[in-house]
Amino acid sequence: MEALWTDLSVVEEDYESPAWHESALRETEARVASGEEQQVDWAEAKRRLRTRS
């Protein structure tokens, strides 16, 4: 648990995102903006993940 907390408490400016991360976020934003992808709340997302086979 301590190691997990250490990872989560890293100062944002000290962490460099991987190069692909920005393009992946832009692609997701574009899909949401076009209506191709819809946002769901966390409870619904968990329900969907649990029912996948």
C-alpha positions as CSV (number, residue, x, y, z in Angstrom):
1,M,0.0,0.0,0.0
2,E,2.9,2.3,0.8
3,A,4.4,1.8,-2.6
4,L,1.1,2.6,-4.3
5,W,0.7,5.8,-2.3
6,T,4.2,6.8,-3.2
7,D,3.4,6.4,-6.9
8,L,0.1,8.3,-6.6
9,S,1.6,11.2,-4.7
10,V,4.2,12.1,-7.3
11,V,4.3,15.8,-8.1
12,E,2.7,16.2,-11.5
13,E,5.5,18.5,-12.8
14,D,8.1,15.8,-12.0
15,Y,6.3,13.2,-14.1
16,E,6.7,13.1,-17.9
17,S,3.8,11.4,-19.8
18,P,4.7,9.0,-22.5
19,A,4.9,10.4,-26.0
20,W,1.7,8.6,-27.2
21,H,-0.4,9.9,-24.3
22,E,-1.3,13.3,-25.8
23,S,-2.3,11.8,-29.2
24,A,-4.4,9.2,-27.5
25,L,-6.2,11.9,-25.4
26,R,-6.8,14.0,-28.6
27,E,-8.3,11.0,-30.4
28,T,-10.6,10.3,-27.5
29,E,-11.7,13.9,-27.3
30,A,-12.4,13.9,-31.1
31,R,-14.6,10.7,-30.7
32,V,-16.5,12.3,-27.9
33,A,-17.0,15.6,-29.8
34,S,-18.3,13.7,-32.9
35,G,-20.7,11.6,-30.8
36,E,-18.9,8.4,-31.8
37,E,-18.1,7.8,-28.1
38,Q,-20.1,8.8,-25.1
39,Q,-19.0,9.4,-21.5
40,V,-20.5,7.2,-18.8
41,D,-20.3,7.6,-15.0
42,W,-18.0,5.4,-13.0
43,A,-20.7,3.1,-11.7
44,E,-21.9,2.4,-15.2
45,A,-18.3,1.8,-16.5
46,K,-17.6,-0.7,-13.7
47,R,-20.9,-2.5,-14.4
48,R,-20.0,-2.8,-18.1
49,L,-16.5,-4.0,-17.4
50,R,-17.8,-6.7,-15.0
51,T,-20.3,-8.0,-17.5
52,R,-17.7,-8.4,-20.3
53,S,-16.9,-12.0,-21.2
